[in-house]
Amino acid sequence: MSKNGEMLSARKAAVLRAVVEGYISTTQPVGSTQVSELADLGVSPATVRNEMVALEQAGYLSQPHTSAGRIPTDKGYRHFVDSLTDVPDTLSRSERRQVRDFFDTTHNELEKMLADTSALLADLTAYAALVVAPQHSTATIRSVNLVDLSERQVLALVVYENGSVDKRTIEMDGPFNPVELARAAMGLTEFLVGRPITALREQITASWLTPLAVRIMGSLADLSEAEEDLYVGGAASVAGLFDATDTVRSVLGILEKQLVVVSLVRDILDRGLTVAIGSETGIAPLAECSLIVAPYEVAGRPVGSIGVLGPTRMNYPQALAAVAVVSQKLGDRLSVP
């Protein structure tokens, strides 16, 4: 039974799976003879043809041209995806080695690591890859460091438990000395470490915080309101994934809208989905697309998300496997202090 509650017989499910896999592989409509070969059902092509007609009438398949084979509809893809009870282990040995080697050797700052991760995922799947950076609103502060750049300038470095780092150059109203800066750093560390970033917006009531520390903390308050960054890899590959130029232009236009994409990924995860197919995205320009998403975790808590965007005829088993492995490895890498 699919998640929409509709039951298909074992034979109809096998025929549908063969059509989906055949269309994913060839991008051409799939005929009854090809299904007979792929599904190995032990019945005649005529019987398979009857099953395909029934699946078309039920909305799982469509026939783009008279006397041609069938292609899956969004409903057909949904049944296929829902029938994958577990994330398939379809990555090759070389692909798994590529992922392992990447995360074993990357030691870049968070922003560069996330950008490189999107490129890695795009390379693995040949689809556009999305990486949403850890959310600032839920970040917990790990350390605060202050560096004097001049007698009136301070570089503040805020490091979070999710691996992200904020840097802010602050222009002071007057000169300060190294002793004052050291006292300010100690006070901010005691006040902020282990607390959420929203603590930066709290009213300062601690009398033992020096005026310099209060001034610096006030300058950092807007960090808690920063939007989540989005990293897109493989956007250039979109041009080869769709037949119509208008579709390519529409999809690329959506990928350039950071707020739209981040909100879409969050909405899909909030709905308890890992795959949104066609109209399930709720965004008209993505009607011919599917999006696979997964969170990545630090210390057992989701902090960000990754995904791949491609045509509805995407190779779901391979893409699901790639997203699962990369999200796990990214979380593991960010969990290392």
C-alpha positions as CSV (number, residue, x, y, z in Angstrom):
1,M,0.0,0.0,0.0
2,S,1.3,3.5,-0.8
3,K,1.2,6.3,1.8
4,N,-1.9,7.7,0.2
5,G,-3.7,4.6,1.3
6,E,-4.3,3.1,-2.2
7,M,-3.6,-0.5,-2.7
8,L,-2.0,-1.9,-5.9
9,S,-1.8,-5.6,-6.7
10,A,1.7,-7.1,-6.7
11,R,1.6,-7.3,-10.5
12,K,0.5,-3.7,-11.0
13,A,3.1,-2.5,-8.5
14,A,5.8,-4.5,-10.4
15,V,4.6,-3.0,-13.8
16,L,4.6,0.5,-12.4
17,R,8.1,0.0,-10.9
18,A,9.3,-1.2,-14.3
19,V,7.9,1.8,-16.1
20,V,9.4,4.2,-13.6
21,E,12.9,2.5,-13.7
22,G,12.7,2.2,-17.5
23,Y,11.8,5.9,-17.9
24,I,14.4,7.1,-15.5
25,S,17.0,5.0,-17.4
26,T,16.1,6.0,-20.9
27,T,14.0,9.2,-20.6
28,Q,11.7,7.6,-23.3
29,P,8.2,6.3,-22.9
30,V,8.2,2.6,-21.9
31,G,6.2,0.0,-23.8
32,S,4.7,-3.3,-22.7
33,T,7.4,-5.4,-24.3
34,Q,10.1,-3.5,-22.4
35,V,8.1,-3.8,-19.2
36,S,7.8,-7.6,-19.7
37,E,11.6,-7.8,-20.0
38,L,12.3,-5.5,-17.0
39,A,9.7,-7.0,-14.6
40,D,10.0,-10.6,-15.6
41,L,6.4,-11.3,-14.6
42,G,6.0,-14.5,-16.6
43,V,3.0,-13.1,-18.4
44,S,2.4,-12.0,-22.0
45,P,3.0,-8.4,-23.2
46,A,-0.8,-8.2,-23.8
47,T,-1.4,-8.9,-20.1
48,V,1.2,-6.3,-19.2
49,R,-0.5,-3.8,-21.6
50,N,-3.8,-4.3,-19.9
51,E,-2.2,-3.6,-16.5
52,M,-0.6,-0.5,-18.0
53,V,-4.0,0.7,-19.2
54,A,-5.4,0.1,-15.8
55,L,-2.6,2.1,-14.2
56,E,-3.2,4.9,-16.6
57,Q,-6.9,5.0,-15.8
58,A,-5.9,5.1,-12.1
59,G,-3.6,8.1,-12.7
60,Y,-0.3,6.4,-12.2
61,L,0.8,6.5,-15.8
62,S,0.2,8.7,-18.8
63,Q,0.6,8.2,-22.5
64,P,2.2,11.2,-24.1
65,H,1.6,10.1,-27.7
66,T,-0.9,7.7,-29.3
67,S,0.6,4.2,-29.8
68,A,3.6,5.2,-27.7
69,G,4.6,3.7,-24.4
70,R,3.7,5.2,-21.0
71,I,5.5,7.5,-18.6
72,P,5.0,7.9,-14.8
73,T,2.8,10.7,-13.4
74,D,3.6,12.4,-10.2
75,K,1.3,9.9,-8.5
76,G,3.2,7.1,-10.1
77,Y,6.5,8.5,-8.9
78,R,5.0,9.0,-5.4
79,H,4.0,5.3,-5.2
80,F,7.5,4.3,-6.4
81,V,9.2,6.4,-3.8
82,D,6.9,5.3,-1.0
83,S,7.6,1.6,-1.9
84,L,11.3,2.2,-1.1
85,T,10.9,1.1,2.5
86,D,14.5,2.0,3.4
87,V,17.1,4.3,1.9
88,P,18.7,2.1,-0.8
89,D,22.4,1.5,-0.6
90,T,23.1,2.3,-4.3
91,L,26.3,4.3,-4.1
92,S,29.3,2.6,-5.7
93,R,32.5,1.9,-3.8
94,S,34.2,4.7,-5.6
95,E,31.4,7.2,-4.7
96,R,31.6,6.2,-1.0
97,R,35.4,6.6,-1.1
98,Q,34.9,10.1,-2.7
99,V,32.6,11.1,0.2
100,R,34.9,9.6,2.9
101,D,38.0,11.2,1.4
102,F,36.3,14.6,1.2
103,F,35.2,14.7,4.8
104,D,38.5,13.2,6.0
105,T,40.5,16.0,4.4
106,T,38.3,19.1,4.6
107,H,39.5,21.5,7.3
108,N,38.1,24.7,5.9
109,E,35.9,27.3,7.7
110,L,32.3,26.4,7.8
111,E,31.2,28.6,4.9
112,K,33.8,27.0,2.6
113,M,33.0,23.5,3.8
114,L,29.3,23.9,3.1
115,A,30.0,25.3,-0.4
116,D,32.3,22.4,-1.1
117,T,29.7,20.0,0.2
118,S,27.1,21.3,-2.2
119,A,29.6,20.8,-5.0
120,L,30.3,17.2,-3.8
121,L,26.6,16.3,-3.7
122,A,26.0,17.8,-7.2
123,D,28.9,15.8,-8.5
124,L,27.6,12.6,-7.0
125,T,24.0,13.0,-8.4
126,A,24.4,15.3,-11.4
127,Y,21.5,17.4,-10.0
128,A,21.5,20.8,-8.4
129,A,22.5,20.4,-4.7
130,L,21.4,22.6,-1.8
131,V,23.0,23.0,1.6
132,V,21.3,25.2,4.2
133,A,23.7,26.5,6.8
134,P,23.1,25.9,10.5
135,Q,20.3,28.0,11.9
136,H,21.5,31.0,13.9
137,S,18.3,31.2,15.9
138,T,19.0,27.8,17.6
139,A,22.8,28.1,17.8
140,T,24.5,27.8,21.2
141,I,27.7,29.9,21.8
142,R,30.9,27.9,22.3
143,S,33.4,30.7,22.7
144,V,33.9,34.4,22.4
145,N,37.3,35.8,21.4
146,L,38.3,39.5,21.1
147,V,41.3,40.7,19.1
148,D,42.6,44.3,19.2
149,L,43.1,45.6,15.7
150,S,44.0,49.1,16.8
151,E,43.4,51.3,19.8
152,R,39.8,51.9,18.6
153,Q,39.0,48.7,16.7
154,V,38.1,45.2,18.0
155,L,37.7,42.0,16.0
156,A,35.0,39.8,17.8
157,L,34.9,36.1,16.9
158,V,31.8,34.2,18.1
159,V,32.1,30.4,17.7
160,Y,29.0,28.2,17.9
161,E,28.4,24.6,18.9
162,N,27.1,23.9,15.4
163,G,30.5,24.7,13.9
164,S,29.7,28.1,12.5
165,V,31.7,31.3,13.2
166,D,30.8,34.9,13.1
167,K,33.3,37.7,12.7
168,R,32.6,41.3,13.4
169,T,34.9,44.3,13.3
170,I,33.7,46.9,15.9
171,E,34.6,50.5,15.9
172,M,34.8,51.8,19.5
173,D,33.9,55.3,20.7
174,G,37.3,55.8,22.3
175,P,40.7,54.1,22.8
176,F,41.0,51.1,25.1
177,N,44.0,49.1,26.4
178,P,44.8,45.4,26.3
179,V,43.8,44.9,30.0
180,E,40.4,46.3,29.4
181,L,39.9,44.1,26.4
182,A,41.0,41.0,28.3
183,R,38.5,41.8,31.1
184,A,35.8,42.3,28.5
185,A,36.6,39.0,26.9
186,M,36.4,37.2,30.2
187,G,33.1,38.8,31.1
188,L,31.5,38.0,27.7
189,T,32.8,34.4,27.9
190,E,31.2,33.9,31.4
191,F,28.0,35.6,30.3
192,L,27.5,34.0,26.9
193,V,29.1,30.6,26.6
194,G,26.7,27.7,26.7
195,R,23.7,30.0,26.0
196,P,21.8,30.5,22.8
197,I,22.7,33.3,20.4
198,T,19.5,35.1,21.4
199,A,21.2,35.9,24.6
200,L,23.0,38.7,22.7
201,R,19.7,40.6,22.6
202,E,19.0,40.4,26.3
203,Q,19.0,43.5,28.5
204,I,22.3,43.7,30.3
205,T,21.8,43.5,34.0
206,A,25.1,42.0,35.1
207,S,26.9,44.8,36.8
208,W,30.2,43.0,36.6
209,L,30.2,43.3,32.8
210,T,32.6,46.2,31.9
211,P,31.3,49.0,29.8
212,L,33.6,47.8,27.0
213,A,32.0,44.3,27.2
214,V,28.5,45.8,27.1
215,R,29.4,47.9,24.1
216,I,30.8,44.9,22.2
217,M,27.8,42.8,23.1
218,G,25.4,45.4,21.8
219,S,27.3,45.5,18.5
220,L,26.8,41.8,18.2
221,A,23.1,41.7,19.0
222,D,22.0,41.6,15.3
223,L,23.9,38.4,14.7
224,S,20.9,36.5,16.2
225,E,18.7,37.8,13.4
226,A,20.8,36.7,10.5
227,E,19.2,34.7,7.8
228,E,20.3,31.1,7.1
229,D,22.8,31.0,4.3
230,L,22.1,28.8,1.2
231,Y,24.8,27.1,-0.9
232,V,23.9,25.8,-4.3
233,G,26.1,23.5,-6.2
234,G,25.7,22.2,-9.8
235,A,23.3,24.9,-10.9
236,A,24.8,24.8,-14.3
237,S,23.7,21.2,-14.7
238,V,20.1,22.2,-14.6
239,A,20.3,23.3,-18.3
240,G,20.8,19.6,-19.3
241,L,18.1,18.2,-17.1
242,F,15.0,19.7,-18.8
243,D,13.9,19.8,-22.4
244,A,12.2,23.2,-22.3
245,T,14.2,26.4,-22.1
246,D,11.4,28.1,-20.2
247,T,11.6,25.4,-17.5
248,V,15.3,25.7,-17.2
249,R,15.0,29.5,-16.8
250,S,12.2,29.1,-14.2
251,V,14.1,26.6,-12.1
252,L,17.3,28.7,-12.2
253,G,15.3,31.7,-11.1
254,I,14.0,29.8,-8.1
255,L,17.5,28.7,-7.1
256,E,18.6,32.3,-7.0
257,K,15.9,33.1,-4.4
258,Q,17.6,32.1,-1.1
259,L,14.6,32.8,1.1
260,V,12.2,30.8,-1.1
261,V,14.5,27.8,-1.2
262,V,15.3,27.8,2.5
263,S,11.6,28.1,3.3
264,L,10.7,25.3,0.9
265,V,13.3,22.9,2.4
266,R,12.0,23.7,5.9
267,D,8.4,23.2,4.8
268,I,9.1,19.8,3.3
269,L,10.9,18.6,6.4
270,D,8.1,20.0,8.7
271,R,5.7,17.9,6.7
272,G,7.6,14.8,7.5
273,L,8.7,14.3,3.9
274,T,12.1,13.4,2.5
275,V,10.9,13.7,-1.1
276,A,8.6,16.3,-2.7
277,I,7.4,15.5,-6.2
278,G,6.1,18.0,-8.7
279,S,3.2,19.9,-7.4
280,E,4.0,18.7,-3.8
281,T,6.6,21.5,-3.7
282,G,3.8,24.0,-3.8
283,I,5.9,26.2,-6.2
284,A,4.5,26.4,-9.7
285,P,7.9,26.8,-11.5
286,L,9.1,23.5,-9.9
287,A,6.1,21.5,-11.2
288,E,8.4,19.3,-13.2
289,C,10.9,18.9,-10.4
290,S,11.5,16.7,-7.4
291,L,13.4,17.7,-4.3
292,I,15.0,15.3,-1.9
293,V,16.0,16.7,1.5
294,A,17.5,15.6,4.8
295,P,18.6,17.3,8.0
296,Y,22.2,17.0,9.2
297,E,22.8,16.8,13.0
298,V,25.4,18.1,15.5
299,A,25.3,16.4,18.9
300,G,22.1,14.6,18.0
301,R,20.2,17.8,17.1
302,P,19.3,18.9,13.6
303,V,21.1,22.1,12.7
304,G,20.8,22.5,9.0
305,S,19.7,20.6,5.9
306,I,20.9,19.4,2.5
307,G,19.1,18.3,-0.6
308,V,19.1,17.8,-4.4
309,L,16.8,19.3,-7.0
310,G,16.2,17.5,-10.3
311,P,13.5,16.5,-12.8
312,T,10.7,14.3,-11.6
313,R,12.3,11.5,-13.6
314,M,15.4,11.6,-11.3
315,N,17.1,8.5,-10.1
316,Y,15.5,8.4,-6.7
317,P,17.3,5.4,-5.2
318,Q,20.8,6.9,-6.1
319,A,19.8,10.4,-5.1
320,L,18.3,9.3,-1.7
321,A,21.5,7.3,-1.0
322,A,23.8,10.2,-1.8
323,V,21.8,12.7,0.4
324,A,21.7,10.2,3.3
325,V,25.4,9.5,3.2
326,V,26.5,13.2,2.8
327,S,24.1,14.5,5.5
328,Q,25.4,11.9,7.9
329,K,29.1,12.6,7.1
330,L,28.5,16.4,7.2
331,G,26.9,16.1,10.7
332,D,29.8,13.9,11.9
333,R,32.4,16.3,10.6
334,L,30.7,19.3,12.3
335,S,30.4,17.4,15.6
336,V,34.2,17.2,15.8
337,P,35.4,20.2,18.0
